[in-house]
Every structure is written in structure tokens, then in C-alpha cells.
Amino acid sequence: MNLPEFLKRRSIRRLAMIPPVILLLVVGIRFLLPVNARAARVDFGPVSLEIRGTGTLESVQEVPLAFKVGGRIQDLPFDEGAPITQGQILGHLDPNDLREQLGVAQAARGVAQASIGKAEADISQARASLHRAQSDFERIKNLHAQGILSRADLDASQERLKVTEATVQAMGSVGNQAQRGESLAKGTEAIQRLAFQEGRLVSPVDGLLTRRLREPGNIVTAGTPVLTVVSTRKIWVRAWVDESDLGALQIGQVARIGLRSHPGKVFPGRVDRIGRQSDRQTHELLVDVELLELPPVFAMGQRADVQIQTRGPERTLRVPLAFLNADGSIFVDRDGRVRRVNPTLGSKGSEFVEIKMGLAAGDLVLRSPTNTSLGIGRRVTVQEGA
């Protein structure tokens, strides 16, 4: 660009219209006036590092609830998201169906008991006939020995005795069968009575109702899942972290949890379990981080981000992370004026960054309270410790 084109620019023309003395005065005053800055001292101390991961919110205990017996669902009074207490009744089967089934079982038991009574009467009658047949046989046997009755009379008496004995044996089998039928009917009645009493869903935990798998009017068989309840005793984030961080992870480490449903808010957490199976494709492993403070509204399976604090250097030269500029430089106070340095950085934690070279302990680092440039070379008024 040649000089005439440069002079044609509007901003340059305006500057050219300002008298040189006034221009120098304005620039000088601005340069001489101090700029306000917040400051901190470079010191020695620990740098806590962070392991980051992303996962989903899960419960330590998820319970599918099912009726112990089959039937038609009469009611399910609670909807998804409802808080649940242990022992609370969450649904009933239709009692009319259960009552009808119990009545059928009771009638079957009555029939079985009547069969037993008839069998016992028949057995008693058969035994009486057997006693008479035995007496007749002994009498005829004696008369035959005396020559009074013929051999044919003795054989006929003996045949009647055998028939009567067979009848008694058959009646005994009928009685045993009736006893087994009565036992079966009694067991069926007990099951139906239990079904009548247990035709309800009871929550085994304190927590939340998260899913309704069936609705009133549906017919279900015993063991069919109807509701899902999760325990709120322990809610954790099952987060995937890089396998290279495994050596730095420990049970009980402090963590910070961010939920997508609560942007800008951080919830406290603690490492509860560390996985020992790394994914062979992503080379990540699961770390379960317990959520120590539950938000008022949350959902199982929702996305969450975790930041796990681990041990970094125990004693190293460090600067508060808030004083590090985006380009890695740091403003410092040099004889009351703002200077910029580009130190060699080490470990970067949640609050501090390690300084390898470029700064010394006691140096005063600066940052603008309004996050604007401080202006290199300007005088500075500092507020230390902010």
C-alpha cells in the first residue's frame, strides 16, 4: 500500500486532524493512568489433577416387580416418576377373579372330602363282608372235615372268601386315591387362598417408580414384570474413562458431577467402584461415581459428566488456573507495570497449573477483573489474593 492510499483511510484522516500535542497528551494520560488488576503470588504447593469421563445415571438396585399369581390387573395407582416407600402397595389383581378361583378350589376340596367319606364307608362294609366270609369258610371247613358238607361246598366258600378279600383290597386303593385327591385339593385351595391374599404388588425398596410395563385390565401370568422400581439408596454415574488413567484411580476419591439437565450446577460425588474390564475397541473402562447430593428431578439413564480429583505433584511451583490466559501466557507485575510471560507449563489441575520454567516463587501474577486485556507496559494497581 502506498502513502496516498494509506492517508485516504478515514481513521487515519481523523487522527491526522487531531493536533499532535493533544494526541500525545491523550495517549500519555492513558499510559500513565494505572490499570486495576487482581493478583496472586506464585508459590509452592500441590496440584490436584482431574480425570474426566462421561456416562449415565444409574441406580445400584433396579427391581422388576411381578405378581406372585396370575390374573387380571385391577389397578396400578402410581405413575412413572412417583416416589415409592418400602412396603407400599403398588397394585392389585381383580379380587373377583381370585375369589372365584378360590371358590372353585374350595368346592374341589369338598368333593374330595366327600369321596373320602364314601370310600371309608365302602371299606367298612367290605371289611364286614370279609369277616362274615372268613367265619363261613371256617364253619364249612369244619363241617366238610366231619363229612357233613361236600368238597364243592368248601370250594364255593373259599372262592367267596377270595372275592371278598379282593374287594377289601380294591376299596383300600380307592380310599388311598381319595386321600391323595383330598391332599391335592387342599394344596390347591391353599395356593388360591394365598393368591387371594397376595394378589398385590409390594415395593421392596425406597425409591422411584421408573417404568409401567402393564396397565389395568391386562391379564398377566405369575412372574410377568409389571412395574420397575429403582432404589435411591445409592445413585451413581457409570462413567467411561480412558484406561491410561487406571493407575491414578482410587476408591473414595472426590469427584464433581455435571448433569445435562442442570447446566452450570456441579454435584458432589465419590468414586465407589473401579472396573477391571477395559473395552477392547475404545480402550475405556467403567468407573462408578456415587452421586452424594440428589437433584430434585433426575432420570435413570440420563447423561452425566464426571471430573475425578486425583493426586498430582505434592509440592511444585504453581499458579492459580484463573490467571492462565487462553494462549498459555500469564500477565505479571514487573516494577509496577504489566508484562507478559510465556512460561513452560506442567500438570494442569482443577485449581492450579504447574510452572516448570519462566516464573519464580513470589512473582505477582495478574488478571483483569473484567476479563479484558490489561495492556502491556501499563502501570498497575493490584488487589492481591482475589
C-alpha positions in Angstrom: 0.0 0.0 0.0 1.5 3.4 -1.0 1.3 6.5 1.2 -1.6 8.3 -0.6 -3.8 5.2 -0.2 -2.9 5.0 3.5 -3.8 8.6 4.0 -7.2 8.1 2.4 -8.3 5.9 5.2 -11.0 7.5 7.4 -9.4 6.6 10.7 -6.1 7.9 9.6 -7.6 11.1 8.3 -9.3 11.6 11.7 -6.1 11.1 13.6 -4.4 13.5 11.2 -7.0 16.1 12.1 -6.1 15.9 15.9 -3.4 18.3 16.8 -0.2 16.4 17.7 0.1 17.9 21.2 -3.4 16.8 22.1 -2.9 13.3 20.7 0.3 12.9 22.7 -1.4 14.2 25.8 -4.3 11.6 25.4 -2.0 8.7 24.8 0.3 9.8 27.6 -2.5 10.1 30.1 -3.9 6.7 29.2 -0.5 5.2 29.5 0.3 6.9 32.8 -3.1 6.0 34.5 -2.8 2.7 36.4 -5.0 -0.2 35.4 -6.8 -2.2 38.1 -5.9 -5.9 38.3 -6.4 -8.9 40.6 -3.2 -10.6 41.7 -1.9 -13.8 43.2 1.6 -15.0 44.3 3.4 -17.8 42.6 4.0 -20.3 45.4 4.8 -23.9 46.1 2.1 -26.5 46.8 0.1 -29.5 45.5 -1.6 -29.6 42.1 -4.7 -31.8 42.1 -5.3 -33.3 38.7 -8.6 -34.4 37.2 -9.8 -37.5 35.3 -12.7 -36.8 33.1 -15.4 -39.2 32.0 -18.9 -39.4 30.5 -21.6 -41.8 31.5 -25.2 -42.4 32.5 -27.1 -42.1 35.8 -27.9 -45.5 37.3 -29.2 -47.0 40.5 -27.3 -49.6 42.5 -30.6 -51.6 42.7 -33.2 -51.9 40.0 -36.2 -54.2 40.9 -38.7 -55.5 38.4 -42.0 -56.2 40.2 -44.4 -59.0 39.3 -47.5 -60.6 40.8 -46.9 -64.0 42.5 -50.0 -65.3 40.9 -51.8 -64.8 37.6 -54.9 -62.8 37.0 -56.4 -59.5 35.7 -54.8 -56.3 36.9 -57.4 -54.2 38.8 -55.3 -51.1 39.5 -51.9 -49.6 39.3 -52.3 -46.3 41.2 -48.8 -44.8 40.7 -47.4 -43.3 37.6 -43.8 -43.2 36.4 -41.6 -40.9 38.5 -43.6 -41.3 41.7 -41.6 -41.7 44.9 -42.0 -45.1 46.5 -41.5 -46.3 50.0 -40.6 -49.8 51.1 -43.7 -51.9 51.8 -46.0 -49.7 49.8 -48.7 -51.4 47.8 -48.3 -50.5 44.1 -51.1 -52.6 42.5 -53.8 -55.2 42.9 -55.2 -58.1 40.8 -59.0 -58.3 40.4 -60.3 -59.8 43.6 -63.4 -61.2 41.9 -61.4 -63.4 39.7 -59.3 -64.5 42.6 -62.4 -65.1 44.8 -63.9 -67.2 42.0 -60.8 -69.3 41.7 -60.7 -69.8 45.5 -64.3 -70.9 45.4 -63.6 -73.5 42.7 -60.7 -74.8 44.8 -62.8 -75.0 47.9 -65.5 -76.9 46.0 -63.0 -79.3 44.7 -61.7 -79.9 48.2 -65.3 -80.6 49.3 -65.8 -83.1 46.6 -62.5 -84.8 47.5 -63.6 -85.0 51.2 -67.0 -86.5 50.2 -65.1 -89.1 48.1 -63.0 -90.0 51.2 -66.2 -90.4 53.3 -67.8 -92.7 50.7 -64.5 -94.7 50.3 -64.3 -95.2 54.1 -67.9 -96.4 54.2 -67.3 -98.8 51.4 -64.1 -100.1 53.0 -66.0 -100.6 56.3 -68.7 -102.5 54.5 -66.2 -104.6 52.6 -64.3 -105.5 55.8 -67.6 -106.6 57.4 -68.3 -108.8 54.4 -64.8 -110.2 54.7 -65.3 -111.1 58.4 -68.5 -113.0 57.5 -66.8 -114.8 54.6 -64.0 -115.8 56.9 -66.4 -117.1 59.5 -68.4 -119.0 56.9 -65.3 -120.6 55.4 -64.1 -121.8 58.9 -67.6 -123.3 59.7 -67.9 -125.0 56.3 -64.3 -126.3 56.6 -65.2 -128.0 59.9 -68.4 -129.5 58.5 -66.5 -130.8 55.5 -64.0 -132.4 57.8 -66.9 -134.1 59.6 -68.3 -135.4 56.3 -71.4 -133.3 56.6 -70.7 -130.9 53.7 -69.3 -131.8 50.3 -66.0 -130.7 48.8 -68.0 -128.5 46.4 -69.5 -126.6 49.3 -65.9 -126.0 50.7 -64.6 -124.8 47.4 -67.5 -122.4 46.9 -67.0 -120.9 50.4 -63.3 -120.5 49.8 -64.0 -118.7 46.4 -66.4 -116.3 48.2 -63.6 -115.5 50.7 -61.1 -114.7 48.0 -63.6 -112.4 46.2 -64.3 -110.6 49.5 -60.6 -110.2 50.2 -60.1 -108.7 46.7 -63.0 -106.3 47.3 -61.5 -105.1 50.5 -58.1 -104.5 48.8 -59.8 -102.6 46.0 -61.7 -100.5 48.4 -58.4 -99.7 50.1 -56.9 -98.5 46.9 -60.0 -96.3 46.3 -59.6 -94.8 49.8 -55.9 -94.1 49.2 -56.7 -92.4 45.9 -59.4 -90.3 47.6 -56.9 -89.3 50.3 -54.4 -88.2 47.6 -57.2 -86.2 45.8 -58.1 -84.5 49.1 -54.5 -83.6 49.7 -54.2 -82.1 46.2 -57.4 -80.2 46.5 -56.3 -78.9 49.9 -53.0 -77.7 48.4 -54.8 -76.0 45.5 -57.1 -74.3 48.0 -54.1 -73.1 50.0 -52.5 -71.7 46.8 -55.7 -69.9 45.8 -56.2 -68.6 49.3 -52.6 -67.2 49.2 -53.3 -65.8 45.8 -56.3 -64.0 47.1 -54.2 -62.6 49.9 -51.1 -61.9 47.8 -52.8 -60.5 44.7 -50.9 -57.3 45.1 -47.6 -55.7 44.3 -45.4 -54.5 47.2 -42.3 -52.4 46.8 -39.2 -54.0 48.5 -37.2 -50.7 48.5 -37.5 -46.9 49.0 -37.0 -45.3 45.6 -38.7 -44.2 42.4 -41.2 -45.9 40.1 -39.4 -45.7 36.7 -41.5 -47.9 34.3 -45.0 -49.2 33.9 -44.9 -52.3 31.7 -48.6 -53.3 32.1 -51.8 -51.4 32.6 -55.1 -52.1 34.5 -57.2 -54.6 32.6 -54.2 -56.6 31.3 -54.2 -60.3 32.1 -50.8 -61.4 33.5 -49.3 -64.7 34.5 -47.3 -65.3 37.7 -43.8 -63.7 37.4 -44.6 -61.3 34.5 -42.9 -58.0 35.1 -45.5 -55.2 35.7 -43.5 -52.3 37.2 -39.9 -51.3 37.6 -38.7 -49.6 40.8 -35.2 -48.3 41.5 -33.6 -47.7 44.9 -32.5 -44.2 45.7 -30.3 -45.5 48.5 -27.3 -45.1 46.1 -27.4 -43.4 42.7 -24.2 -43.3 40.7 -22.8 -42.3 37.4 -21.4 -45.2 35.4 -18.7 -43.2 33.6 -16.3 -44.3 30.9 -12.7 -43.1 31.4 -9.6 -43.8 29.5 -7.7 -46.9 30.6 -4.5 -44.8 30.9 -6.0 -43.2 34.0 -6.4 -46.5 35.8 -3.2 -46.2 37.8 -4.3 -42.8 39.3 -7.8 -44.0 40.3 -8.7 -45.0 43.9 -11.9 -45.8 45.8 -13.1 -42.8 47.7 -11.6 -40.1 45.5 -13.6 -36.8 45.4 -15.5 -36.1 42.2 -17.6 -33.4 40.6 -20.7 -34.4 38.6 -22.4 -32.3 36.0 -25.9 -33.3 34.7 -27.1 -32.2 31.3 -30.5 -31.5 33.0 -28.9 -28.9 35.3 -26.4 -26.9 33.3 -24.0 -24.8 35.3 -24.5 -26.7 38.5 -22.0 -29.1 40.0 -23.0 -32.0 42.3 -20.6 -33.7 44.7 -19.6 -37.3 44.1 -17.2 -40.0 45.3 -15.6 -42.9 43.4 -17.4 -46.0 44.6 -16.2 -48.8 42.2 -13.5 -49.1 39.6 -14.0 -51.5 36.7 -11.4 -54.1 35.8 -12.6 -54.8 32.2 -11.4 -52.4 29.5 -13.3 -52.1 26.2 -11.1 -53.6 23.5 -12.3 -51.1 20.9 -12.4 -47.8 22.8 -9.8 -48.7 25.5 -12.0 -47.3 28.2 -13.3 -48.8 31.4 -16.2 -48.1 33.7 -15.9 -46.2 36.9 -18.9 -45.9 39.2 -19.1 -42.5 40.9 -21.7 -42.1 43.6 -23.9 -39.0 43.5 -23.8 -37.7 47.0 -26.5 -35.0 46.5 -29.5 -35.9 44.5 -31.1 -33.2 42.3 -34.8 -32.6 42.8 -35.5 -34.0 39.3 -33.5 -36.7 37.6 -34.0 -39.7 35.3 -32.3 -43.1 35.2 -30.0 -43.3 32.1 -29.6 -39.6 31.6 -26.2 -38.4 30.5 -23.7 -37.1 33.1 -20.1 -35.8 33.1 -17.7 -36.6 35.9 -14.4 -35.0 37.0 -12.4 -37.1 39.4 -9.8 -35.4 41.5 -6.5 -37.3 41.8 -3.2 -36.7 43.3 -0.7 -34.6 41.2 2.7 -33.2 42.3 2.7 -32.8 46.1 5.0 -29.8 46.1 5.6 -27.8 42.9 5.7 -24.2 41.7 2.2 -23.3 40.8 -0.1 -20.5 39.7 -3.9 -20.4 40.1 -5.5 -21.6 36.9 -7.7 -18.5 36.7 -4.6 -16.4 35.9 -3.6 -18.5 32.8 -4.6 -16.8 29.5 -6.1 -18.8 26.7 -2.8 -18.7 24.7 -0.9 -20.1 27.7 0.7 -16.8 28.6 0.5 -15.1 32.0 0.5 -11.4 33.0 3.0 -10.4 35.7 3.9 -7.3 37.7 7.4 -6.1 36.8 8.3 -3.0 38.8 4.7 -1.8 38.9 4.0 -2.4 35.2 2.2 -5.1 33.3 4.4 -7.6 31.5 3.5 -10.8 29.6 5.5 -14.0 30.0 5.1 -17.4 28.3 6.1 -19.9 31.0 6.7 -23.7 30.5 3.7 -25.4 32.0 3.4 -28.8 33.6 0.4 -30.6 35.2 -2.9 -28.7 35.0 -5.4 -29.4 37.7 -8.8 -28.1 38.7 -7.4 -25.0 40.6 -3.7 -24.7 39.8 -1.3 -25.2 36.9 2.3 -26.3 37.4 5.1 -23.9 36.3 8.2 -25.6 35.0 10.1 -22.5 33.9 9.5 -18.8 33.3 8.3 -17.7 36.8 9.7 -17.8 40.3 8.2 -18.2 43.7 6.9 -14.8 44.9 6.2 -13.4 41.5 2.9 -11.5 41.3 0.7 -12.7 38.5 -2.2 -10.5 37.2 -5.6 -10.8 35.6 -8.2 -8.3 34.7 -11.3 -8.2 36.9 -13.4 -7.8 33.8 -11.5 -10.4 31.7 -10.1 -7.8 29.3 -6.5 -7.2 28.3 -4.5 -5.4 30.9 -2.3 -3.6 28.3 1.4 -4.4 28.2 3.6 -1.8 29.9 0.8 0.0 31.7 1.1 0.8 35.4 -0.9 -1.5 37.6 -2.9 -1.2 40.8 -3.3 -4.7 42.3 -5.7 -6.4 44.6 -3.7 -9.3 45.9 -5.4 -12.5 47.0 -8.6 -12.1 44.8 
